[in-house]
Amino acid sequence: MSQDVNVLALAKGQERYLFLFNDESRADALRTLGRYASNPDLSFTWYDAAVLSQKIRTGSRPKAAPVTFSRNGVSSMIDPPVDLYPGD
């Protein structure tokens, strides 16, 4: 079981939305997005829910930039970038 906590944040005008979830609670987080989008008292839209749900589903994490090095005046680049979070 993963101890990692995922964080998604959205600022819209004066409202701030902060979603904290782990791997086991992804489905709950997705349902929460739908409830917020269907609430007419919030500025949270179905578009916001779609964008954030995609991030939840893919678990998008940053990857390292390609590494460029030079040896005897010849440049090379390691591509694709190295995954900073192997095993995910």
C-alpha positions as CSV (number, residue, x, y, z in Angstrom):
1,M,0.0,0.0,0.0
2,S,1.4,3.4,-1.0
3,Q,1.9,6.1,1.6
4,D,2.1,8.8,-1.1
5,V,-0.5,11.6,-1.0
6,N,-1.4,13.2,-4.3
7,V,-2.3,16.9,-4.4
8,L,-4.4,18.7,-7.0
9,A,-5.2,22.4,-6.7
10,L,-7.3,24.8,-8.7
11,A,-7.8,28.5,-8.1
12,K,-10.9,30.2,-9.6
13,G,-11.5,33.8,-8.7
14,Q,-11.9,33.9,-4.9
15,E,-12.5,30.1,-4.7
16,R,-9.7,27.6,-4.0
17,Y,-10.1,23.9,-4.6
18,L,-7.6,21.5,-3.0
19,F,-7.9,17.8,-3.6
20,L,-5.8,15.3,-1.5
21,F,-6.0,11.6,-2.3
22,N,-3.9,8.5,-2.4
23,D,-4.0,5.6,-4.8
24,E,-6.7,3.8,-2.8
25,S,-9.0,6.9,-2.9
26,R,-8.7,7.9,-6.6
27,A,-12.3,6.8,-7.3
28,D,-13.6,8.9,-4.4
29,A,-11.6,11.9,-5.7
30,L,-13.2,11.4,-9.1
31,R,-16.7,11.3,-7.7
32,T,-16.0,14.5,-5.7
33,L,-15.1,16.3,-8.9
34,G,-18.5,15.3,-10.3
35,R,-20.3,16.5,-7.2
36,Y,-18.5,19.8,-7.3
37,A,-19.2,20.3,-11.0
38,S,-22.9,19.7,-10.5
39,N,-23.1,22.2,-7.7
40,P,-24.5,25.5,-9.1
41,D,-23.3,27.4,-6.0
42,L,-19.6,26.7,-7.0
43,S,-17.6,28.1,-9.9
44,F,-16.2,24.6,-10.5
45,T,-17.3,23.5,-14.0
46,W,-17.5,20.2,-15.8
47,Y,-14.5,21.4,-17.8
48,D,-12.6,21.8,-14.6
49,A,-13.7,18.3,-13.5
50,A,-12.6,16.8,-16.9
51,V,-9.2,18.4,-16.7
52,L,-8.5,17.4,-13.1
53,S,-10.0,13.9,-13.6
54,Q,-7.5,13.3,-16.4
55,K,-4.7,14.3,-14.1
56,I,-6.0,11.9,-11.5
57,R,-6.4,9.0,-13.9
58,T,-3.0,9.4,-15.5
59,G,-1.2,10.2,-12.3
60,S,0.9,12.7,-14.3
61,R,4.2,13.3,-12.6
62,P,7.0,15.4,-13.9
63,K,9.8,13.6,-15.7
64,A,13.4,14.7,-15.7
65,A,14.6,16.9,-18.5
66,P,16.7,15.2,-21.2
67,V,20.4,15.0,-20.2
68,T,22.9,16.5,-22.6
69,F,26.6,15.7,-22.2
70,S,29.7,16.4,-24.3
71,R,32.6,14.1,-24.9
72,N,35.5,15.2,-27.1
73,G,33.3,18.0,-28.5
74,V,30.5,15.7,-29.5
75,S,27.2,16.3,-27.8
76,S,24.8,13.6,-27.0
77,M,21.4,13.5,-25.4
78,I,19.8,10.8,-23.4
79,D,16.3,10.5,-24.6
80,P,13.6,9.7,-23.5
81,P,14.1,11.5,-20.2
82,V,14.8,9.4,-17.2
83,D,11.7,8.7,-15.1
84,L,12.1,10.2,-11.6
85,Y,9.5,7.9,-10.2
86,P,10.3,4.4,-11.4
87,G,7.7,1.7,-10.7
88,D,4.7,4.0,-10.9
